């Protein structure tokens, strides 16, 4: 079982919390954005707890930082931009997959329309990487700065991400003669307060007429080829590192203590 953790750190010095999360959840692949922590500092903190050994993976992507419990040689770069890194994860004895990690354009700077128009560019990068490695066993993780129901996520020429395994396992859909592969987006099931998880990963209580309050910007999407190795129950929005709560007394992300985003964790049975 391979454990993945993603967190937008909001440029905070949260290395101790990150290390505690990594230890408590036995994280194999740690993905960070808005991370200003020097690799030497992060590694020193990660590897000072018990007998863990994490490695920093070098990248040309400015927005994403990845640490792993295994040698970086098993996580080879396939395609990178300043906001996206796509790696070929080839662990010994296991089926290789593609790991794409991104920090997409923020709603602070881009309108919803501009975001939707840019997502097909992201999709084309992923398709290009899949063509290069000759398979589509791909997961996409990151701060997408859009909710699962927004146009960029659900449109065919965007990420074509659907809410159920059943639909995703159809493989693709055709629109006006063009074929578009699906992603499965399990984050749909994490909206609201039906379980012990926080009702989203990011909170914004705007004063305009349309506001969702809780948003799920931080997501994991899977191609149909990986749906069967993904454990839905392993996907969680975390609100504590075991010692410190990431939430205020009102139950909202407390960026005075941690980040304005909550981390997500999931497992794949590779």
N, C-alpha and C positions, 0 to 999 in steps of 0.2 A: 504494500500500500504506500503510495506517495502522497505526502501532505503538502499543500500549497497555501501560502498566506499572502494576502495583498493588503497594503495600507497606504493611503495618502496621508503623509505626516504633517501637512500644512506648514512645512519648513520649520518644524519644532525640533529641539534636541531631545528626541524621545528614545534614544538608543537603549536605555535601561528597560523601558516598557517593551520595546521590540524584542530585546533579548529574552525577557521573561516570557513573552508570548511564544517565542520560538522554542524555548525549553519546555514549557508546559504542554504545548501541543505537538512536540516532536516534529517541527516543521522541516521539510526537506528542501523546499524552494521558497525563498523569501523575496517578494517583489515589492518595491517601494517607489512611490512618486512624491514629488515635492519634498525630496530628501536632500538636505544640505549637510548631512553628517559625513564627515570625512571617512573614506573606507577604512583607514587605519583605526579610527576611533570605534567604528561600528564593529569591526572584526575583533578588536581587543575586548569590547563589551560582550559580544556574542560568545567568544571563546574563553571567557573568564568564568563562565558558569559551568560547574561540574567538568566533564571531559568532552564537551562538544568541540567539533571542528568544522567551522564554516569557511567558505572561500568566496572571495569577491570575483565576479565575472566581468571582464572588461567589455566595453561597449562604445560605439560611436553615437548612441542615442543619448541625448542630453537630459531627457525627462524621466528615464526609468533606470532604476538600480536593482540588480539581482544578486542575491547571495545564495549559495547552495551548500548542502552538506556533503557533496561529492565533488570530485575534480571538475573544474570548468571545461575540461576537454570533452565532457559528456554533454555539454550544452553549447553547441556550435552556432555561431551567427549565420543566418541565411539571408536576411534582409533587414535593413535599418533605415529609419529616418530620424529626425530630431524628436519625434513624439512616439515612435513605434520601434520595438525590437522584436524580431521573429527568430526564434532559436530552434534548432533541431535537438530534441532531448533524446539521447541514445544511451540509456543505462544498460550495463552488461546483462545479457540474458532476457531483456525486456523489449517489447515492440516499440520502435521509435515513434515519437509524436512530434508535432510542431507546437511550440509554446509562443504565442503572440501576446505581448504586454504593451499597453498603450496608456498615455495620458492625453485624452482628446481635448479639443479646444473648449474653453470655459464659456459658460453662459454670461459671464461678466463682460466678455469681449466680443462674443459672436451671438447673433440672433439665432432663434430656432431654425429659421430658414437657411441661414448660412451653415449651421451644423449639418442639417439634412443634406445639403448640396455637397459637403465635404466627405460624408461617410462613404459614398461610392469609391472615393480615392483609397480609403482605408481598406475597403473590400477588395479592390483590385490588387493592392499590395499582398493581401493574404492569398488570393488566388494565384498570384505570380509565385509566391513562395511554395504553395502546394504543387504547382506545376514543376518547380525546380526539384523538389524532393520526391515527386511522383507518388504522392498520397495526400489524403485530406483528413488525416487523424489530427485535427487541430483544435486547440482551445485558445480562446481569446479572453484575456483578463485585463482589467484596468478600471480607471476612472474615466468613464465614457461621457460624463457630464450631460447625460441624457437619461431619462427614465425608460424602462423597458417598453412602454407603450408609445414612445415618440417616433416620428416618421423615419428618422435615420436608422433606428433599430429594426422596425418592422417592414419597411419598404423592401421590395424585391431587389432593387438595385443597390440598396444599402446593405445592412447586415442580414436581412431576411431571417430575423430571430423570432422564433415562435415559442409559445408558452407551454406546450405539451410534448412529451416524448413521442406520442403516437403520430402527431403531425410531422415532427422532425424526422422520424424514421422513414417517412415517405421519400426522403433524400433531397428532393428539390421540387420546385414548381415552375410552371411555364407562364410567362406573361407576354402576350403579343408575339409569340413565336420564339422568345428567348428563354433559355433555361437558367434558373438561379438556385444554387444550393442553399439548403437550410442551415441555420444554427439553432440549437436548442438553448433556450434561456430559462434556467431554473429560478432566476431571481424573481419572476412573477409571483411565485408562491411565498415570498417573504414580505409582501406588503401587509400592513395592518398589524393588529395586536392579538392575533389568534393563537400565538404560541409565546414562549418565553423570550424569543429573540426581539430586539428592538424593531419597530415597524418600518425601518428604512436605514440607510447608511449616512444620510445627510439631511439636515433640517433647515428649512428657511421659511419663516413666517412673514411673508410679504404683506404689504398693506393694500396691494392692488386687488381687483375683483377676483381674478383667477389665481389661486395659490393652492399648492398641494400639501404644504407644510412638510411632511416627510417625503423624501425622494430616495430612489435607489439609483445612484449614479455609479456606484462601485459594483462591478458585475463580473460574472464568469459565463461565457458562452461556449458551447461545445458542438462540433460537427456531429452528424448522426453516427459516424464510425466510432465515436467515443462515448456515446450515451450509455452503452451497456457496462462500461467500466467506471462510470460515475455514480457515486453514492449520494442520493438526494439528502439523506439524513445527515451526511457529513458537512453539508453546506450550512454555515452559520454566520450571522452577523454578530461580532463579538462586542461586548460592552464592558469587559474587564480583562485585565491581565492576570487575575487571580489575587492580586494585592490591592490594586487601585481601580476604581470605577472610572470609566470614560464618560459617564453621564452625570449631569447636574442633579440636584434634588428634584427638579421638575422632569427628569427623565430624558433630557435633551443632551446631545453631544457637548461636552464641556471643554471648549478649546483653551480654557485657562489651565486645565490639568493635562489634557492630551491633545487630540486633533479635532478639527471640525467635521472630519469624516470618521466613520467607524470601520474597522478592518473586517475583511471577510476571509473565511477559511474553508477549504474543501479538500476531498481526497479522491484519487483515482486509483483503481485497482489495475495497474499496468502489468 
